[in-house]
């Protein structure tokens, strides 16, 4: 896609991911405003992207930013890859094609934290507007939206076994995990159409490309925001070695994700003043919360089974069935989420304990972590990757939740539902608490859902208002998963699209 023929637009959207594609399409619908959508990566039309079962091959790689965490203190100082897509569609182009709205208490928690307009009753109609649901129509399901959502077609026998294993050990089955409750075993809703990944590029961006008022520029990395005092007037981008300044007449909207949006603010002088001064970056607005509040779901990779009986190849996304549950009584929403993977899954540190490729894994995860990390710059050069301290498992509560999740997964895997596959648990096996904790520290990895570095709210630690305007800066918003004050207990792609739809309503009002 070519450079813009003009250097001024009504709106500039930075990042063509789940939120950015949605926002660019919505802002150009009425034909009144010109929009420039900037994307540092390139096309998403690659065979390994379009085939939804091949998502694990996409990172690290040329379609990924290649971010690495700092050594993780609670995980034996291991370094973890932080997958972030670098192409049109963003992480919707390299994730597992899962579509989940979230638990009603996820959003009611945002509401209680001081974010009016973000409760479950507020966001449910937005999800309904987005979705083109292919299954039975219940009270909360709708058709006609831009996003194709469906149950897995002809699910893998392992996924069927997992869905049936829950009731065998006393857990409920959940026929619709998108009705505001999640508890129980379920088949994921997927954004896969006719065997091919279906993303925001297909649902939002491509239909909008014919509009004269939308310009999409790929291979363009935004290096910093242009500011006149505390008013954002445009952006500086780097493309093919050439720096270009582009003006926004109305607003600049950061949709560069949990890492990119925070990094762009910091590089532009918006963030913790002391940190910026230490790097020689002139302070425009002292916002201590920029880069803080980093949260991510944490996977245990994984409970692995070696099978004597040959298994069919993985189907659909290779991860068709899941379970949400609570690790202890008294929680207002699930805090653990096991996922059935139709292939072995382990960290490099534990590879020797999984001898065969003919097997599968049940990957437990904690989805309401108490641990918080931080992102910060190490250089004033906007092209230098920031330092990412994921800080996994630093709270005892997270370790306790993961222990409960691991034992629940082992119980599921040992149920008679899996007997036909003649599987033998090879990792982790029956261990003492001390041994299991040691294994968890070696097996912990990102579930690819980082959020929170540009927190929404009104407190001194917040970066954006409940309408997503950056505190202290005019004509600048952040619209992506980085604004989430607390991570929802579900995969974050669907909520990111919802955030963009709500933002578009406010911007166009």
N, C-alpha and C positions, 0 to 999 in steps of 0.2 A: 504494500500500500504506500502511496506516494506522500511526499511532504505537502502540507497545506499550502494552497496558493495565496492565502492571506494569513497575516500574523495576528489576527484579532478575532475572537469568538465571544459569544455570550457566556457560554460555560465551557470550562476545560475540566475533563474528568481524567484523573491520573490512575491508570491501571485498568486493563480490560479483563478482569477476573469476574467472579460470580456477581459481585456488587456492581462493578464498573460497567459491564455489558448491560446489565439490567437498567442501570441509571441512564446510560447514554440513549438506550432505546426509548425509555419513558420520557426523557426531556425533549426528544425530537418529535414525539407523536403529534403534537398540535401544530407543528410547522412554524411556530412563532419564533423559535430560538435556534441559533446556530451552536453546535456542540462539536468540540474536538475531543476525541478519545485517544489517549496516549498509551501505548503498550511497549515495554522494553523488549519483550520477546517477539516471536514471529507467529507463523501459522500454527494452528492446531491440527491440520489435516495430515497426520502421520498415521501409518497403519497401526503402530503400537499404541497410539492414543485412541483411535477409533474402535479398536478391539477392547472391550471393557474388562476382559479377563487378564489382560497384560499389564495392569496398572502397576504391579510391583516392579516391572522392568524400567519404569520411567524415572526413578530417582535412586541414587544420584545419576545424573546424566546431562546431556546438552539441553534438555527441556526443563531443567531444574536450576535454581539459583546456586545450589551447592553450599548452602549454609551449614556450618558446624557449630554445635554448642560449645561452651566452655566446659572443661572437665567438671563432671557432676559430683559434688562432694558426697552425697548420700549413695552414690552408685559406683564406688571404688574408683572415683576420678575418671570414669569412662567418658569418652566424647561421643555424642549422639548426632546423627544427621538430622537436620531440620528441613524436611521436604517443603519446598515452596515452588510452585510451577512458574515457568517463564515462557508463556505463550498465550495466545488468545484463549479466553475461557478460564485462565488462571488455574486454581486448584481443582475446579470442576472438570478440567481436561486431564488431570492425572490422579484423581482420587478413585474410590471404589464405587462411584455412581450411586451412592446411597442417598435417599431423600427422607429426612425425618424432620418434623416440625419442632418437637421438644415437648417437655412436660409442662402442664399449665403452671406449676409452681416455679419453674424456671423464670417465666415472664412475670408472674405475680411478685417474685422476688425482686426483679428489676424495678417494678412499680413501687414496692415498699422502700427501695433504696433511694427514692427521690427522682424517679424517671417517669413522670406522667405520660400516658399514651402508649406505654409499653407492656401493659398487663395482658394476660391471655385473651381476655375478651376484646382487646384492641388489636392483637396480632392475628387472631384466628381468621377474621374476614380477609386479611391481606393474603394469608396462605391460600385461602379458598380462591381468591382472584388469580393467583399465580398458576394454580394447578389444572392440568387436564388429566384427571384421574381415569384410569382404564378399568377399574374394578367395580364392585358393587357400590351403589350410592347409599351411604348412610347419612346420619344427621349432619356430619361435618364434611363430607366429601363433595367436591364439585368438578365439573368438566368445563372445557372451553378456554382455559388459561393457556399461556404460552409454553408451560413446562409439562412435557409428557412424563407421567408417573404411572408405574405399573408394578404388579407382583412379578417375581422372577418366572420366566417361562420354563416349564419342564425342569424344576429344580433338581439339583444333584441328589442322589440317594443319601449322601452324608448330611445334606441340609435337611432333608425330610426326617432323618433319624434324630438330628439335634432338636428340631421342632417338637418331635414326639417324646424326647427324653425328659423334658421339663415335667410334664404331668406324672411321669413314672417316679419321680423323686419328690413329688408334692408341690410342684410349682404350676401356676396356671399357664394356659396357652392364651395368647392375645391375638385376636383376629384382626385388629386394627390398632397399630401402635401410633397412629397419627391423630387420635381423637382427644389428645390432651393427657392421656394416661399411657404408661409404657410397660408396666410390670407384666412379666411373663415371656415365654418363648414366642418368637414370631419370625415370619419371613420379612426381610427388608422390603420396603418400597424402593424401586430402582428407577433411575433415569436412563433406561436402555430401550431403544426402539428398533425392532427388526434386527436384533443382535448387535447393534452398534450403539456406542456411547452417544447420548443425547445431552447436550450441555446448554448453558446460557447463550453460547454462540449460535446454536441451532434455534433455540426458542425465542431469543430476544435480538441478538445482534444481526444475524443474517437477514431477517425480515426487514430490519431498519436500514440496511445499507443502500437501498434504492432511494432513500430520502436525500434531497439536495442539501439539507441543513445538518447532515452528519458527516464528519470527516474522521476517519480512523487512520492513525499513524503508528505503524509497528516499527520495531527496532529503535525506538526513541525512549531513552532513559531520562526521566526527569531528575535533574541534579539538585535543584533548589527552587524555592518559591520566590517570586518577585514581590517585594514589599515596599510600599510607600508609607513610611511610618508603621502603623499597625493595620494598614489596609492591604490586603493581598490583591495585586493587580495582574498577576500572570505567573508564568513558569519559565524556567530555563531548562532546555532539554539538550541532550547530546545524542546525535544520530550520525553514524558513519564518520565519526571524528569531528563533526561540525556542531558547534554550539549555536542554538537558536533561542531567542526570547520571543515568547508568544503572550499576547495580552488577553485577559478575560474581562469582558465588560460588566459581567454580573457576578459570577462566582467561580472560584477554583474549588474542585471537590477531590479530595484524596481518597482513592479506593485502591491503594497499593498494597493493602494487607497489613497484617500484624507487625511485620518487620518493615516493609517499605514505607508505610504511612508514617510510622514513628521516626524512621530514619530521615525522611524528607523534612519533617517538622524540625528535628534537631539540627540538621544541616543548614536550615534557614534561620536559625537563631530563636526557635520557639521550643522551650524546654527548661530543665533545671539550670538556673543561671550559673552556678558554680562549675558545673560540668562543662558548660559551653565556654566559659571564660578560660578554663584550663586548657582547652584546645584552640584558643584564639578565635573563637566564633563570636562575633558581636551579638549581644543579647537583644532581641526584639521584644519578647514577652517571656517573663519568668513563669514557666508552667512546670512545677516539680513532678507532675504525674506522667509526663511524656516518657514512654519507654518502661514505666513500672507496671505492676499488676499483670505481668505475663503469666498466663495460665495455659495449661494443655492437658488433655487426657493422656494418661500413661498406660501403655500396653505392657503386659508380660508376654514375651515372645519365647515360647508359648508352651502350652501343654501339648506335647507331641506324641503321636502314636504311629508306630511302624506296623503295617498291615501285611499279613501273610497272603491275603487275597488281593489280586490286582484291582486297582481302583479306576473308575472311569475318569477321563480328563475333567478338569474344573469346568464349570458351566457359568454362563451369565457373567457375574463379576468375581466368581470364585469365593464369595463370602455372602451367601444368600440368606443365612439364618443367624439370629441373634437372641439375646435375652437381656432385659433390664431387671435389676433386683436391688434390694437394700442390704447392705452388709450388716446392719444392726437395726433394732427397733428405734422408733422415734424420729427417723428422718422424714422430711416432707416430700422427697422425691428420690428415685433410685440413685445410688452412688457407684454402682458397679455394672459393667456391661460385657459379658462374655460374647465373643464372636466366633462362629465356626468358619474355619479356613480350609478349603479343599486341597491343601498342599501343606508340606512342612513349613514351619515358620519359627525362626530362632535368630538370636544375635550371633555375631561372629565368635564371641567369647564362649558360646555353648554349642558350636557347630559339631564338635567331636562327639557330643552325646546324642546326635541324631544321625544314625548310620545309613538310613535308606531314604530315597526320594519317594518310595511308594508308601505314602502315609498322609496324615492330615494333622491339623492342630486345632485346639480350642484356645483362643487367646483371651484371657481375662483382662479387663481394663478398669481403672478407676476413673469415673467421669464427673465427680464432684471433688476434685483435689483441693486440699487446704494450702498446699505449698504454692508459693508465688515466686516468680523469677523476675528478671529485669533485662532490658535491652539498653545498651549505651554505645555511643560512638567511641572509637579509638583514634580517629583522625578527623581533621577538618575537611579532608578530601571526600566528597560525597560518593565517590566510586569505590571506596574502601568499605568492605562489609563491616557491620557493627558487631560488637561483642554480645553474644546471646547466652545469658545465664538462665538455663531452664529450671534449675533448682528442684528437679524431681525428687519426690519422696523425702523431703527435708522435714516433714511433720510426721510424728508418730501415728497420727490418725490415718494418714495415707498408707503407711505400711500395714496397719491393721486392716484397712479396707482391702488392700491387695491380697493379704493373706487369706481373708475370707473369700475373695473372688477366685483365687487359685484352688482352694479346697472345693468350692462349688463346681468349678469346671472339672476337676478330677472326678467328682461324684457323677456329673453328667456323662463324662466319657466312659465311666465304668458301668453305666446302666445297660440294660438288655437291649435298648434301642440300637446300640452300635454292634451287637454281637455278630451280625452277619459279615462284618468287615474283618473279623479276626485280628483286631488291633491289639498291640502291646504298648503300654505307656513306657516311653523311653526317656522322657523328660517332663517333669523333674523326678517323678517317682515319690515313694513314701519317704519323707524326710522329717527330722526334728524341726522344731520352730527355728532354732538357730541356723540349721542348714538351709531351711527354706528361705529365710531372710537373706542369707548369703546368695542364694540362687536368684532371688528377686532382684538384688542389686546388679547382678550380671545380665539379667533378662529384660530389665526395664528399658523401654524405648518410646518414642513419640507415637501417639495415635494420629498425628498429622492434623490436629485441630487447635493450634495456638490462637489465643485471643487476648484482648484486654489492654494493650499497650497505649491506647488513646481513650481511656475510660470515660464513659458517659456519666454525667451527674452534675451536681451543683457544689460539691465539696471542694476543699483546697487541693485534693489529690486527683481531681477530675480534669479531663482535657477538653471535652466537648459537652455542650448543653444537651438536654433531652431532645432538642431538634437538630442536634449534631453539628452545631456551629462551634468553632474553636473559640474557647474563652479568651477574650482580650484581643481577638483579631477579626476584622471585618472582612466579609466576602470570602470566607474560607470555612469549609466543612470537611469532616472525615466521615466516610460512609463505607464501612466494611466491618469485618469481625473484630477489628481492634477496638471498637467502641463498646463492646460488651462489658458491663461492669462485673459480671460473674459468668463463668462458662456454663452454658446449658449442658444437660447430661446426655446430649445426643451429638451426632455428626453435624458439623457446623455449616455445611454448604447451604442447606435449605434456609436456616435462619439468616445467612448472609444475603440471600436474594430478598428475603422479607424485609430486611433492614433497608435495602436499596429502594424497594417499592414504597416504603413509608417515607423515606427521605424525599423521593420524587414528589409525593403528595404535598409535603411541606414547601418544597422549593417552588412548585408550580402554583401554590395557593395564592 
